[in-house]
Amino acid sequence: MLCTHVRELHDFYGQAKGYRIARKHVSWYLQEHAPDDQFRRTFNAIEDASEQLEALEAYFENFA
């Protein structure tokens, strides 16, 4: 569900602005559901929309 939300943010705001807005939303989500500061810091350093999605998918695959 979070991956879909991030993809929709990228689509709505565009790649250049969407990845920055997605950082905020992902940080909020992770604070509530997975207080893993290391992943949050890594995610917030990503400056490419497709790399954000890849990182999220890899992160959640570890829980499956």
N, C-alpha and C positions, 0 to 999 in steps of 0.2 A: 504494500500500500504506500509506503514512504517513497519507494522508487517511482511509482506512478505519479505521486504528488510532485516530486522533483522534476520529472520529465515534463509535466504540465507547466511548471514554473518556467522551465527553459523555453517551452513553446510560446507561452504567453508573453514573457518579457524579452525573449530573444536570447541568443547564446551569450552575448557580451554582458548583459545585465542580469540574466537569469541565474547564472552560477553564483553571483554574489548574494542574491536574495535567497537562493537555495541553502546557502551556508547557515543563515539565520534559522530557517525552518528545521534543518537537520539537527542543529545544535539544540534547539528546544526539544525536539523529539528524543534525542539521545540523553538529555538530562533527566527525562522522565523514565525512559525505558531501558537504558543501558549506560550507566554512568562511567563510560570508558573514555577518559580524557585523552588518551593517546590517539584513538581513532578520530575523535573530534578535532584534535589539533592537526592531524594528517589531512583530514577531509577539508578543513578550512584553508589549507595551503594550496589546494588544487585550484587551478585557474582555467579549467577547461570543462565544459558541460558534459561531454561524453566521458571524460575521465572521472567525473563525479559519479555518474551512473555506474561505471565499472567498479569503482571503489565500494559503493553501497551494495551492489549485487554480491561482490566478494565477501563483504562484511557479513551479510545476512546468510550466505551459503554456509558459513561456519556454524550457524545456529541450527541449520536444517538436519 
